[in-house]
Amino acid sequence: MSVPQPERAVSIDGERWREAAQLRHDHAGWAVIWLAPAGEFRAYRRLPGARRDTALAAATATDLAAQIGQAEQSTRPAAARRDRR
């Protein structure tokens, strides 16, 4: 197993933070961070009707965006979901 060079690790970490910033922009209301030690993105938000905050985690920004979409869709009233079909 090779150990990443410090410069490469910083470059990758910077890219992940840019991806987290893009997720925050694309999904207003969500607190999105890149948690480098765990190697994952995390997102937090209190969704309408929820008693507790929603906490999501994923290894990639794409996966986290999909989870955010699913979480937001699950909070829409059933009638609104039927109208979108």
DSSP file (Angstrom, degrees, kcal/mol; ACC not computed):
  #  RESIDUE AA STRUCTURE BP1 BP2  ACC     N-H-->O    O-->H-N    N-H-->O    O-->H-N    TCO  KAPPA ALPHA  PHI   PSI    X-CA   Y-CA   Z-CA
    1    1 A M              0   0    0      0, 0.0     2,-0.3     0, 0.0     0, 0.0   0.000 360.0 360.0 360.0 131.8    0.0    0.0    0.0
    2    2 A S        -     0   0    0      1,-0.0     0, 0.0     0, 0.0     0, 0.0  -0.667 360.0-130.7 -92.9 146.9    1.4    3.4   -0.9
    3    3 A V        -     0   0    0     -2,-0.3    -1,-0.0     1,-0.0     0, 0.0  -0.829  30.0-114.8 -94.4 127.9    1.2    6.4    1.3
    4    4 A P        -     0   0    0      0, 0.0    -1,-0.0     0, 0.0     0, 0.0  -0.318  30.5-110.7 -63.0 143.4   -0.1    9.5   -0.4
    5    5 A Q     >  -     0   0    0      1,-0.1     4,-2.6     4,-0.0     3,-0.2  -0.469  26.2-118.2 -69.0 145.1    2.4   12.4   -0.7
    6    6 A P  H  > S+     0   0    0      0, 0.0     4,-2.3     0, 0.0     5,-0.2   0.874 114.2  52.3 -55.5 -39.6    1.5   15.4    1.5
    7    7 A E  H  > S+     0   0    0      1,-0.2     4,-2.0     2,-0.2     5,-0.1   0.911 111.2  46.8 -63.8 -41.3    1.0   17.7   -1.5
    8    8 A R  H  > S+     0   0    0     -3,-0.2     4,-2.6     2,-0.2     5,-0.2   0.900 110.7  52.2 -66.6 -41.9   -1.3   15.2   -3.2
    9    9 A A  H  X S+     0   0    0     -4,-2.6     4,-2.6     1,-0.2    -2,-0.2   0.904 110.2  48.5 -62.9 -40.9   -3.3   14.7    0.1
   10   10 A V  H  X S+     0   0    0     -4,-2.3     4,-2.5    -5,-0.2    -1,-0.2   0.897 111.3  50.8 -64.7 -40.4   -3.7   18.5    0.4
   11   11 A S  H  X S+     0   0    0     -4,-2.0     4,-2.0     2,-0.2    -2,-0.2   0.922 112.7  45.0 -63.4 -44.8   -4.9   18.7   -3.2
   12   12 A I  H  X S+     0   0    0     -4,-2.6     4,-2.2     2,-0.2    -2,-0.2   0.916 113.1  50.9 -64.7 -43.7   -7.4   16.0   -2.8
   13   13 A D  H  X S+     0   0    0     -4,-2.6     4,-2.0     1,-0.2    -2,-0.2   0.906 109.3  51.0 -62.3 -42.1   -8.7   17.5    0.5
   14   14 A G  H  X S+     0   0    0     -4,-2.5     4,-1.9     1,-0.2    -1,-0.2   0.896 108.9  51.2 -61.4 -41.4   -9.0   20.9   -1.1
   15   15 A E  H  X S+     0   0    0     -4,-2.0     4,-2.2     1,-0.2    -1,-0.2   0.894 108.3  51.8 -63.6 -39.8  -11.1   19.4   -3.9
   16   16 A R  H  X S+     0   0    0     -4,-2.2     4,-2.2     1,-0.2    -1,-0.2   0.887 108.2  51.6 -65.4 -38.1  -13.4   17.7   -1.4
   17   17 A W  H  X S+     0   0    0     -4,-2.0     4,-2.2     2,-0.2    -1,-0.2   0.874 108.9  51.2 -65.9 -35.8  -13.9   21.0    0.4
   18   18 A R  H  X S+     0   0    0     -4,-1.9     4,-2.1     2,-0.2    -2,-0.2   0.896 109.4  50.5 -65.9 -39.3  -14.9   22.6   -3.0
   19   19 A E  H  X S+     0   0    0     -4,-2.2     4,-2.2     2,-0.2    -2,-0.2   0.898 109.2  51.1 -63.8 -39.6  -17.3   19.8   -3.6
   20   20 A A  H  X S+     0   0    0     -4,-2.2     4,-2.2     1,-0.2    -2,-0.2   0.904 109.0  51.3 -63.1 -41.1  -18.8   20.3   -0.1
   21   21 A A  H  X S+     0   0    0     -4,-2.2     4,-2.0     1,-0.2    -1,-0.2   0.893 109.0  50.8 -62.8 -39.7  -19.2   24.1   -0.9
   22   22 A Q  H  X S+     0   0    0     -4,-2.1     4,-2.8     2,-0.2    -1,-0.2   0.897 108.6  51.5 -65.3 -40.2  -21.0   23.2   -4.2
   23   23 A L  H  X S+     0   0    0     -4,-2.2     4,-2.2     2,-0.2    -2,-0.2   0.909 108.5  51.3 -62.1 -41.7  -23.4   20.9   -2.3
   24   24 A R  H  < S+     0   0    0     -4,-2.2     6,-0.3     1,-0.2    -1,-0.2   0.899 112.7  46.7 -61.3 -39.3  -24.1   23.7    0.1
   25   25 A H  H  < S+     0   0    0     -4,-2.0     3,-0.4     1,-0.2    -2,-0.2   0.920 115.9  44.0 -66.8 -44.6  -24.9   26.0   -2.8
   26   26 A D  H  < S+     0   0    0     -4,-2.8     2,-0.4     1,-0.3    -2,-0.2   0.754 120.1  40.9 -73.5 -25.6  -27.0   23.4   -4.6
   27   27 A H  S >< S-     0   0    0     -4,-2.2     3,-1.8    -5,-0.2    -1,-0.3  -0.651  82.2-160.2-128.0  73.7  -28.9   22.3   -1.5
   28   28 A A  T 3  S+     0   0    0     -3,-0.4     3,-0.1    -2,-0.4    -3,-0.1  -0.197  75.1  34.4 -55.4 142.0  -29.7   25.5    0.5
   29   29 A G  T 3  S+     0   0    0      1,-0.3     2,-0.4    -5,-0.1    -1,-0.2   0.219  93.2 108.4  96.3 -14.4  -30.5   24.9    4.2
   30   30 A W    <   -     0   0    0     -3,-1.8     2,-0.7    -6,-0.3    -1,-0.3  -0.800  63.4-141.1 -97.3 137.1  -28.1   21.9    4.5
   31   31 A A  E     -A   44   0A   0     13,-2.6    13,-2.0    -2,-0.4     2,-0.4  -0.883  30.2-175.2 -91.5 114.5  -24.9   22.2    6.5
   32   32 A V  E     +A   43   0A   0     -2,-0.7     2,-0.3    11,-0.2    11,-0.2  -0.946   7.5 170.0-119.8 132.0  -22.4   20.2    4.5
   33   33 A I  E     -A   42   0A   0      9,-2.6     9,-2.5    -2,-0.4     2,-0.6  -0.934  33.5-127.9-134.7 159.0  -18.8   19.4    5.4
   34   34 A W  E     -A   41   0A   0     -2,-0.3     2,-1.0     7,-0.2     7,-0.2  -0.957  20.6-157.6-102.9 119.2  -15.9   17.3    4.3
   35   35 A L  E >>> -A   40   0A   0      5,-3.1     5,-1.6    -2,-0.6     4,-1.4  -0.783   9.6-173.1-100.8  90.7  -14.7   15.2    7.2
   36   36 A A  T 345S+     0   0    0     -2,-1.0     3,-0.4     1,-0.2    -1,-0.2   0.868  77.5  55.0 -57.3 -45.8  -11.1   14.4    6.1
   37   37 A P  T 345S+     0   0    0      0, 0.0    -1,-0.2     0, 0.0    -2,-0.0   0.861 117.3  37.8 -59.7 -32.8  -10.2   12.0    9.0
   38   38 A A  T <45S-     0   0    0     -3,-0.7    -2,-0.2     2,-0.2     3,-0.1   0.621 105.8-130.8 -89.9 -14.4  -13.2    9.9    8.2
   39   39 A G  T  <5 +     0   0    0     -4,-1.4     2,-0.3    -3,-0.4    -3,-0.2   0.885  67.7 106.9  67.0  39.0  -12.9   10.3    4.5
   40   40 A E  E   < -A   35   0A   0     -5,-1.6    -5,-3.1    17,-0.0     2,-0.3  -0.988  67.5-120.5-148.5 157.3  -16.6   11.2    4.1
   41   41 A F  E     -AB  34  58A   0     17,-3.3    17,-2.1    -2,-0.3     2,-0.4  -0.701  29.3-163.9 -89.6 146.8  -19.0   14.1    3.4
   42   42 A R  E     -AB  33  57A   0     -9,-2.5    -9,-2.6    -2,-0.3     2,-0.4  -0.989   6.1-169.3-133.8 146.5  -21.6   14.8    6.0
   43   43 A A  E     -AB  32  56A   0     13,-2.0    13,-2.8    -2,-0.4     2,-0.4  -0.992   2.6-170.9-135.9 142.7  -24.8   16.9    5.8
   44   44 A Y  E     +AB  31  55A   0    -13,-2.0   -13,-2.6    -2,-0.4     2,-0.3  -0.990  16.3 143.7-135.9 140.7  -27.1   18.1    8.5
   45   45 A R  E     - B   0  54A   0      9,-1.9     9,-4.0    -2,-0.4     2,-0.8  -0.909  45.1-122.3-169.3 145.8  -30.6   19.7    8.5
   46   46 A R        -     0   0    0      7,-0.3     7,-0.2    -2,-0.3     3,-0.1  -0.866  38.8-152.4 -90.1 113.2  -33.8   19.8   10.5
   47   47 A L    >   -     0   0    0     -2,-0.8     3,-2.3     5,-0.5     5,-0.0  -0.539  30.0 -82.3 -87.1 152.9  -36.4   18.8    7.9
   48   48 A P  T 3  S+     0   0    0      0, 0.0    -1,-0.1     0, 0.0     3,-0.1  -0.264 116.6  12.3 -54.7 132.1  -40.0   19.9    8.1
   49   49 A G  T 3  S+     0   0    0      1,-0.3     2,-0.3    -3,-0.1    -2,-0.0   0.380  97.2 127.9  83.2  -5.2  -42.0   17.7   10.4
   50   50 A A    <   -     0   0    0     -3,-2.3    -1,-0.3     1,-0.1     4,-0.1  -0.637  51.0-154.5 -87.5 142.7  -38.9   16.0   11.9
   51   51 A R  S    S+     0   0    0     -2,-0.3     2,-0.3    -3,-0.1    -1,-0.1   0.741  81.6  30.4 -82.0 -24.7  -38.4   15.9   15.6
   52   52 A R  S    S-     0   0    0     -7,-0.1    -5,-0.5    -5,-0.0     2,-0.0  -0.856  96.3 -85.5-130.8 163.8  -34.6   15.6   15.2
   53   53 A D        -     0   0    0     -2,-0.3     2,-0.5    -7,-0.2    -7,-0.3  -0.349  41.2-121.4 -65.3 149.7  -32.0   16.8   12.8
   54   54 A T  E     -B   45   0A   0     -9,-4.0    -9,-1.9    -4,-0.1     2,-0.5  -0.832  27.9-167.2 -92.0 130.6  -31.3   14.7    9.8
   55   55 A A  E     -B   44   0A   0     -2,-0.5     2,-0.3   -11,-0.2   -11,-0.2  -0.984   7.3-179.6-122.6 125.3  -27.7   13.6    9.5
   56   56 A L  E     -B   43   0A   0    -13,-2.8   -13,-2.0    -2,-0.5     2,-0.3  -0.888   5.3-172.5-122.8 153.3  -26.4   12.0    6.3
   57   57 A A  E     +B   42   0A   0     -2,-0.3     2,-0.3   -15,-0.2   -15,-0.2  -0.996   9.5 162.8-145.9 143.0  -22.9   10.7    5.4
   58   58 A A  E     -B   41   0A   0    -17,-2.1   -17,-3.3    -2,-0.3     6,-0.0  -0.988  41.1-128.3-156.7 154.8  -21.4    9.4    2.2
   59   59 A A  S    S+     0   0    0     -2,-0.3     2,-0.3   -19,-0.2    -1,-0.1   0.754  94.8  40.5 -76.5 -25.2  -18.0    8.8    0.7
   60   60 A T  S  > S-     0   0    0      1,-0.1     4,-2.1   -19,-0.1     5,-0.2  -0.899  77.1-126.3-126.5 155.6  -18.6   10.9   -2.4
   61   61 A A  H  > S+     0   0    0     -2,-0.3     4,-2.6     1,-0.2     5,-0.2   0.872 112.4  55.5 -63.3 -37.2  -20.4   14.2   -3.1
   62   62 A T  H  > S+     0   0    0      1,-0.2     4,-1.9     2,-0.2    -1,-0.2   0.917 108.1  47.4 -62.4 -44.3  -22.6   12.5   -5.7
   63   63 A D  H  > S+     0   0    0      1,-0.2     4,-2.0     2,-0.2    -1,-0.2   0.897 112.2  49.7 -65.2 -39.4  -23.8    9.9   -3.2
   64   64 A L  H  X S+     0   0    0     -4,-2.1     4,-2.6     2,-0.2    -2,-0.2   0.904 108.1  53.4 -67.2 -39.7  -24.5   12.6   -0.6
   65   65 A A  H  X S+     0   0    0     -4,-2.6     4,-2.3     1,-0.2    -1,-0.2   0.900 108.9  50.2 -60.0 -40.1  -26.4   14.7   -3.2
   66   66 A A  H  X S+     0   0    0     -4,-1.9     4,-2.2     2,-0.2    -1,-0.2   0.908 110.6  49.0 -64.6 -41.8  -28.6   11.6   -3.9
   67   67 A Q  H  X S+     0   0    0     -4,-2.0     4,-2.6     2,-0.2    -2,-0.2   0.899 110.0  51.3 -64.7 -40.3  -29.2   11.1   -0.2
   68   68 A I  H  X S+     0   0    0     -4,-2.6     4,-2.7     2,-0.2     5,-0.2   0.930 109.9  50.2 -61.8 -44.9  -30.2   14.8    0.3
   69   69 A G  H  X S+     0   0    0     -4,-2.3     4,-2.4     1,-0.2    -2,-0.2   0.911 111.7  47.7 -59.5 -43.5  -32.6   14.5   -2.6
   70   70 A Q  H  X S+     0   0    0     -4,-2.2     4,-2.1     2,-0.2    -1,-0.2   0.908 112.0  49.6 -64.6 -42.1  -34.2   11.4   -1.1
   71   71 A A  H  X S+     0   0    0     -4,-2.6     4,-0.7     1,-0.2    -2,-0.2   0.915 112.9  46.6 -64.4 -42.8  -34.4   13.0    2.3
   72   72 A E  H >X S+     0   0    0     -4,-2.7     3,-0.8     1,-0.2     4,-0.5   0.901 112.2  50.6 -66.1 -40.1  -36.1   16.1    0.9
   73   73 A Q  H >< S+     0   0    0     -4,-2.4     3,-1.0     1,-0.2    -1,-0.2   0.863 104.4  57.9 -65.9 -35.5  -38.5   14.1   -1.2
   74   74 A S  H 3< S+     0   0    0     -4,-2.1    -1,-0.2     1,-0.2    -2,-0.2   0.696 102.8  54.7 -70.7 -16.6  -39.5   12.0    1.8
   75   75 A T  H << S+     0   0    0     -3,-0.8    -1,-0.2    -4,-0.7    -2,-0.2   0.575  84.4 102.0 -92.7  -9.6  -40.7   15.1    3.6
   76   76 A R  S << S-     0   0    0     -3,-1.0     5,-0.1    -4,-0.5    -3,-0.0  -0.481  86.2 -99.2 -71.6 143.5  -43.0   16.3    0.9
   77   77 A P     >  -     0   0    0      0, 0.0     4,-1.8     0, 0.0     3,-0.4  -0.276  32.0-114.1 -58.8 149.9  -46.7   15.7    1.5
   78   78 A A  H  > S+     0   0    0      1,-0.2     4,-2.1     2,-0.2     5,-0.2   0.860 115.6  56.3 -56.2 -39.0  -48.0   12.6   -0.3
   79   79 A A  H  > S+     0   0    0      1,-0.2     4,-2.1     2,-0.2    -1,-0.2   0.897 105.8  50.5 -62.1 -40.6  -50.3   14.8   -2.5
   80   80 A A  H  > S+     0   0    0     -3,-0.4     4,-1.1     1,-0.2    -1,-0.2   0.880 109.4  51.1 -66.0 -37.3  -47.3   16.8   -3.7
   81   81 A R  H  < S+     0   0    0     -4,-1.8     4,-0.5     1,-0.2     3,-0.3   0.893 109.9  49.8 -66.5 -38.6  -45.4   13.6   -4.6
   82   82 A R  H >< S+     0   0    0     -4,-2.1     3,-1.1     1,-0.2    -2,-0.2   0.891 106.6  55.9 -66.8 -38.0  -48.4   12.3   -6.6
   83   83 A D  H 3< S+     0   0    0     -4,-2.1    -1,-0.2     1,-0.3    -2,-0.2   0.787 101.0  58.7 -64.5 -27.5  -48.7   15.6   -8.5
   84   84 A R  T 3<        0   0    0     -4,-1.1    -1,-0.3    -3,-0.3    -2,-0.2   0.650 360.0 360.0 -78.2 -15.1  -45.1   15.4   -9.7
   85   85 A R    <         0   0    0     -3,-1.1    -1,-0.2    -4,-0.5    -2,-0.1   0.485 360.0 360.0 -75.3 360.0  -45.7   12.0  -11.4
